[in-house]
Amino acid sequence: MPNVLKPAFAGALLGVIALWVPEVLGVGSETLRLIFVQGAFAADELLVLLALKLIATALCLGFGFAGGVFSPALLIGSLFGALFATLLGIIFGDAVALSSIAVYAVCGMIAVSAPVIGPINHGSDRS
């Protein structure tokens, strides 16, 4: 495929995905806000959003869209954390989940966005 057509192809595929699940578009700030609300999403919704956001991000970056991975990493991490908390609640019962879904979402967000940010360089290599 010619390089000129790659963004158009990715945009068409992204448009088809967005017709089904529009939450995968953009930064996802509204979805990110709702993840922190206990019971806002069911486990299957979180799984679909997680998978499609991963696919959309890889598709856009792989086919030459401009943009970064920091904002998608925040959303993907929080989706994974919320999914993990939801599955814990399903498997072990709500009494086992000692923390709210927000704690798991923030932990997931940190776990996925930290490698994107990279290590902190303090300016000198002390041996």
PyMOL commands that set and color helices and strands:
alter all, ss='L'
color gray80, all
select helices_A, chain A and resi 6-20+22-24+29-35+43-62+70-92+101-117
alter helices_A, ss='H'
color red, helices_A
deselect
rebuild
show_as cartoon
